[in-house]
Amino acid sequence: MSARYDVIIAGLGAMGSQALAECGRRRLRAIGFDRFSPPHDQGSSHGKSRIIREAYAEGPDYVPLVRRAYERWAMLEEETGTTLYRRTGGLWYGPPAGEIVAGARRSADLHGLPFETLGADDVRRRFPVFTMEDDWVALLEPRAGILAPEAAIAAALTVAERGGATIRRNEPVLRWRQSGESVEVETAQGKYAASRLIISAGMWLDALAPELKLPLTVQRNALYWFTPASDSALFEPGRFPVFLGQLGEDTRWYGFPDTGDGVKIALHHHGASVAPDAVDRVVKPAEVEFLRSLIARFMPAANGVLRATAVCTYTNVPDEHFIIDRHPLADRVLVASPCSGHGFKFASAIGEALVDLAETGRSRFDLAPFSISRAALRS
């Protein structure tokens, strides 16, 4: 058994890297493990860009977390001299009673967030690349923008190491057990012990906590970057917002302005279920053609040359919310996964919350909606 730690973290993606950075800030004896070398493209936290937004369609419980996340992202930028956030404004659109528009409005109204309501003609006039149905509406959120996921993870790990934390790359945690006031962790390279363990392993959570019997599914999702077919200036960050649109009852998409790599567009919660260690990383021609059919209808000016593709994964539970909770069978173990495809923006705040829980057993946030025992996970 090697040296004893205050905190061990299994998984250094979005949540784990930020938790390890917080351990470093507090000068805790901490060590983090990842099965790859973060930042990497084998999980959920890559693809050059992620949306950050406050008028949260997924529920108003998230708003205090994302407000704190904005503060923590700014702090991480200052600590490392790295630009992680770019403000572009955000356009959330679709049918007025649809989950995106109605959900965003509910969160904005409850928390007093600034937004502007636009009719279909308003959107056509101000953002002419969008094709809107006549009865659709949009909410324009001024502070929404882009986060850089790979840069954010690298910055967090830099802060962690500055604070004395140890990073073990290409060394996955194989198993763990709690014994009294200690948690013992085993990898292929050795055994380690700590007062607390944080499991933030994303789609490998089931392998590390099968006893939880969580209803997890891993979903493969394709990402696409296009050179605009026309009016390329209309896709520049100063003129084109990040967006989230509801195109049909079961069809949602999102995208980003062209920051140098092309216009990024992807479907949300649209891919097939896969096994964590058998993700097909090649985007097929039929997938491209399906997305092009939507672009041709709803944003034809973007339907130019396909510049690049990538594949990321969502680890989902049925209600599409998070799990942030103490392990019900091991009180010294915290679980911070899955994030159901919309978690990255919160990572800076969740990392802080996890270390608060590890140190004091309390968080400034109401984490009850993200509990392992909630009814939606057991129905």
KAPEGI-V104671 format. One record per pair of residues at least 4 apart in sequence whose ideal C-beta (glycine too) atoms are under 7 Angstrom apart, sorted by the first residue. I is the first residue (numbers start at 1). J is the second residue. If there is no record, write none. Layout:
# KAPEGI-V104671
I_J ; I_J
This chain:
# KAPEGI-V104671
1_191 ; 1_193 ; 2_190 ; 2_192 ; 4_193 ; 4_194 ; 5_29 ; 5_30 ; 5_31 ; 5_192 ; 5_194 ; 6_28 ; 6_29 ; 6_30 ; 6_194 ; 6_195 ; 6_196 ; 7_23 ; 7_28 ; 7_30 ; 7_194 ; 7_196 ; 7_198 ; 7_358 ; 8_31 ; 8_183 ; 8_185 ; 8_192 ; 8_194 ; 8_197 ; 9_16 ; 9_19 ; 9_20 ; 9_30 ; 9_32 ; 9_198 ; 9_200 ; 10_33 ; 10_173 ; 10_197 ; 10_199 ; 10_200 ; 10_201 ; 10_208 ; 11_16 ; 11_34 ; 11_199 ; 11_200 ; 11_201 ; 11_202 ; 12_16 ; 12_17 ; 12_20 ; 12_32 ; 12_34 ; 12_38 ; 12_157 ; 12_167 ; 13_17 ; 13_38 ; 13_43 ; 13_44 ; 13_45 ; 13_153 ; 13_200 ; 13_202 ; 14_18 ; 14_45 ; 14_343 ; 14_344 ; 14_347 ; 15_19 ; 15_200 ; 15_336 ; 15_337 ; 15_347 ; 15_350 ; 15_351 ; 16_20 ; 16_32 ; 16_198 ; 16_200 ; 17_21 ; 17_38 ; 17_153 ; 17_156 ; 17_157 ; 18_22 ; 18_156 ; 18_347 ; 18_348 ; 18_350 ; 18_351 ; 19_23 ; 19_198 ; 19_200 ; 19_351 ; 19_354 ; 19_355 ; 20_24 ; 20_30 ; 20_32 ; 20_156 ; 20_157 ; 20_160 ; 20_165 ; 21_25 ; 21_156 ; 21_159 ; 21_160 ; 21_351 ; 22_26 ; 22_351 ; 22_352 ; 22_355 ; 23_28 ; 23_30 ; 23_160 ; 23_163 ; 23_165 ; 23_355 ; 24_30 ; 24_159 ; 24_160 ; 24_161 ; 24_162 ; 24_163 ; 24_164 ; 24_165 ; 25_159 ; 25_163 ; 26_355 ; 27_163 ; 27_164 ; 30_165 ; 31_165 ; 31_166 ; 31_168 ; 31_192 ; 32_160 ; 32_165 ; 32_167 ; 32_168 ; 33_168 ; 33_171 ; 33_172 ; 33_173 ; 33_187 ; 34_38 ; 34_169 ; 35_170 ; 35_172 ; 36_40 ; 36_42 ; 36_170 ; 37_169 ; 37_170 ; 38_153 ; 38_157 ; 39_45 ; 39_46 ; 39_150 ; 39_153 ; 39_154 ; 40_46 ; 41_46 ; 41_310 ; 43_202 ; 43_203 ; 43_313 ; 44_202 ; 44_312 ; 44_313 ; 44_314 ; 44_315 ; 45_149 ; 45_153 ; 45_344 ; 46_149 ; 46_150 ; 46_312 ; 47_149 ; 47_223 ; 47_310 ; 47_312 ; 48_148 ; 48_261 ; 49_146 ; 49_148 ; 49_256 ; 49_264 ; 50_147 ; 50_149 ; 50_344 ; 50_345 ; 51_90 ; 51_144 ; 51_146 ; 51_242 ; 51_244 ; 51_254 ; 51_345 ; 52_66 ; 52_85 ; 52_144 ; 52_145 ; 52_147 ; 52_345 ; 53_90 ; 53_141 ; 53_144 ; 54_63 ; 54_66 ; 54_67 ; 54_113 ; 54_141 ; 54_143 ; 55_92 ; 55_104 ; 55_107 ; 55_108 ; 55_113 ; 55_115 ; 55_139 ; 55_141 ; 56_60 ; 56_62 ; 56_63 ; 56_66 ; 56_104 ; 56_107 ; 57_92 ; 57_99 ; 57_100 ; 57_103 ; 57_104 ; 58_62 ; 58_103 ; 58_342 ; 59_107 ; 60_106 ; 60_107 ; 60_110 ; 60_111 ; 61_369 ; 62_66 ; 63_67 ; 63_107 ; 63_111 ; 64_68 ; 64_365 ; 65_69 ; 65_346 ; 65_349 ; 65_365 ; 66_70 ; 66_345 ; 66_346 ; 68_72 ; 68_349 ; 69_73 ; 69_345 ; 69_346 ; 69_348 ; 69_349 ; 70_74 ; 71_75 ; 72_76 ; 72_348 ; 72_349 ; 72_352 ; 73_77 ; 73_84 ; 73_85 ; 73_147 ; 73_348 ; 74_78 ; 75_79 ; 76_80 ; 76_84 ; 76_155 ; 76_156 ; 76_159 ; 76_348 ; 77_82 ; 77_83 ; 77_84 ; 77_85 ; 79_159 ; 80_155 ; 80_158 ; 80_159 ; 82_151 ; 82_155 ; 84_147 ; 84_148 ; 84_151 ; 84_152 ; 84_155 ; 85_145 ; 85_147 ; 86_145 ; 86_146 ; 86_237 ; 87_143 ; 87_145 ; 88_144 ; 88_145 ; 88_146 ; 88_237 ; 88_241 ; 88_242 ; 88_257 ; 89_140 ; 89_141 ; 89_142 ; 89_144 ; 89_241 ; 90_141 ; 90_144 ; 90_241 ; 90_242 ; 90_243 ; 91_127 ; 91_138 ; 91_140 ; 91_241 ; 91_243 ; 92_100 ; 92_101 ; 92_104 ; 92_138 ; 92_139 ; 92_141 ; 92_244 ; 93_101 ; 93_123 ; 93_132 ; 93_136 ; 93_137 ; 93_138 ; 93_245 ; 94_98 ; 94_100 ; 94_101 ; 94_136 ; 94_245 ; 94_246 ; 95_101 ; 95_135 ; 95_136 ; 95_246 ; 96_101 ; 96_102 ; 96_137 ; 97_102 ; 98_102 ; 98_246 ; 99_103 ; 99_246 ; 100_104 ; 100_244 ; 100_246 ; 100_252 ; 101_105 ; 101_137 ; 101_139 ; 102_106 ; 103_107 ; 104_108 ; 104_139 ; 105_109 ; 105_139 ; 106_110 ; 107_111 ; 107_113 ; 108_113 ; 108_115 ; 114_142 ; 115_139 ; 115_140 ; 115_141 ; 116_140 ; 117_137 ; 117_139 ; 118_122 ; 118_123 ; 118_137 ; 118_138 ; 118_140 ; 119_137 ; 120_124 ; 120_132 ; 120_133 ; 120_134 ; 120_136 ; 121_125 ; 122_126 ; 123_127 ; 123_130 ; 123_132 ; 123_138 ; 124_128 ; 124_132 ; 127_240 ; 128_234 ; 129_231 ; 129_234 ; 129_235 ; 129_240 ; 129_299 ; 129_301 ; 129_302 ; 130_299 ; 131_297 ; 131_298 ; 131_299 ; 131_300 ; 132_136 ; 144_241 ; 144_242 ; 145_242 ; 146_242 ; 146_256 ; 147_152 ; 147_344 ; 147_345 ; 148_152 ; 149_153 ; 149_344 ; 150_154 ; 151_155 ; 152_156 ; 153_157 ; 154_158 ; 155_159 ; 156_160 ; 157_161 ; 157_167 ; 158_162 ; 159_163 ; 160_165 ; 160_167 ; 161_165 ; 161_167 ; 171_187 ; 171_188 ; 171_189 ; 172_187 ; 173_185 ; 173_187 ; 173_208 ; 174_186 ; 174_187 ; 174_188 ; 175_186 ; 176_183 ; 176_184 ; 176_185 ; 176_197 ; 176_208 ; 177_184 ; 178_183 ; 178_330 ; 178_332 ; 178_333 ; 179_184 ; 181_195 ; 182_193 ; 182_195 ; 183_193 ; 183_194 ; 183_196 ; 183_197 ; 183_332 ; 183_333 ; 184_191 ; 184_193 ; 185_192 ; 185_197 ; 186_191 ; 195_332 ; 196_332 ; 196_334 ; 196_358 ; 197_332 ; 197_333 ; 198_334 ; 198_336 ; 198_354 ; 198_358 ; 199_205 ; 199_208 ; 199_209 ; 199_333 ; 199_335 ; 199_336 ; 199_337 ; 200_336 ; 200_337 ; 201_205 ; 201_208 ; 201_337 ; 202_315 ; 202_337 ; 202_338 ; 203_218 ; 203_276 ; 203_313 ; 203_315 ; 204_208 ; 204_276 ; 205_209 ; 205_216 ; 205_315 ; 205_337 ; 205_338 ; 206_210 ; 206_214 ; 206_216 ; 209_327 ; 209_335 ; 211_329 ; 212_372 ; 214_317 ; 214_377 ; 215_317 ; 215_318 ; 215_377 ; 216_315 ; 216_316 ; 216_317 ; 216_338 ; 217_273 ; 217_316 ; 218_273 ; 218_274 ; 218_275 ; 218_276 ; 218_313 ; 218_315 ; 219_269 ; 219_271 ; 219_273 ; 219_313 ; 219_314 ; 219_316 ; 220_271 ; 220_272 ; 220_274 ; 220_279 ; 220_280 ; 220_311 ; 220_313 ; 221_266 ; 221_270 ; 221_271 ; 221_311 ; 221_312 ; 221_313 ; 221_314 ; 222_266 ; 222_271 ; 222_283 ; 222_287 ; 222_309 ; 222_311 ; 223_264 ; 223_266 ; 223_309 ; 223_310 ; 223_312 ; 224_264 ; 224_265 ; 224_266 ; 224_291 ; 224_306 ; 224_309 ; 225_261 ; 225_262 ; 225_263 ; 225_264 ; 225_307 ; 225_308 ; 226_262 ; 226_263 ; 226_265 ; 226_302 ; 226_303 ; 226_304 ; 226_305 ; 226_306 ; 226_307 ; 227_262 ; 227_304 ; 227_305 ; 227_307 ; 228_232 ; 228_235 ; 228_258 ; 228_263 ; 228_301 ; 228_302 ; 228_304 ; 229_300 ; 229_301 ; 229_302 ; 229_303 ; 229_304 ; 230_301 ; 231_301 ; 233_239 ; 234_239 ; 234_240 ; 234_301 ; 235_240 ; 235_257 ; 235_258 ; 235_263 ; 235_302 ; 236_240 ; 236_257 ; 236_258 ; 237_257 ; 237_259 ; 240_257 ; 242_256 ; 243_254 ; 243_255 ; 244_252 ; 244_254 ; 245_252 ; 245_253 ; 246_252 ; 247_251 ; 247_252 ; 247_253 ; 247_294 ; 247_298 ; 252_268 ; 252_269 ; 253_265 ; 253_266 ; 253_267 ; 253_268 ; 253_294 ; 254_266 ; 254_268 ; 255_263 ; 255_264 ; 255_265 ; 256_264 ; 257_263 ; 258_262 ; 258_263 ; 261_307 ; 261_308 ; 262_307 ; 262_308 ; 263_302 ; 265_291 ; 265_295 ; 265_302 ; 267_291 ; 268_341 ; 269_314 ; 269_341 ; 274_278 ; 274_279 ; 279_311 ; 279_313 ; 281_311 ; 283_287 ; 283_288 ; 283_309 ; 283_311 ; 285_289 ; 286_290 ; 287_291 ; 288_292 ; 288_306 ; 289_293 ; 291_295 ; 292_296 ; 292_303 ; 293_297 ; 294_298 ; 295_299 ; 295_300 ; 295_302 ; 295_303 ; 296_300 ; 296_303 ; 314_340 ; 314_341 ; 315_337 ; 315_338 ; 315_339 ; 316_320 ; 316_338 ; 316_340 ; 316_341 ; 317_321 ; 317_323 ; 317_338 ; 317_340 ; 317_377 ; 318_376 ; 319_376 ; 320_340 ; 321_340 ; 321_369 ; 321_370 ; 322_339 ; 322_340 ; 322_343 ; 322_370 ; 323_335 ; 323_337 ; 323_338 ; 323_370 ; 323_372 ; 324_336 ; 324_350 ; 324_353 ; 324_367 ; 324_370 ; 325_335 ; 325_367 ; 325_370 ; 325_371 ; 325_372 ; 326_331 ; 326_334 ; 327_333 ; 327_335 ; 328_372 ; 328_373 ; 334_354 ; 334_357 ; 334_358 ; 335_372 ; 336_350 ; 336_354 ; 339_343 ; 343_347 ; 346_350 ; 347_351 ; 349_353 ; 350_354 ; 351_355 ; 352_356 ; 353_357 ; 353_363 ; 353_365 ; 354_358 ; 355_359 ; 356_360 ; 356_362 ; 356_363 ; 357_361 ; 357_362 ; 357_363 ; 363_367 ; 372_377 ; 375_379
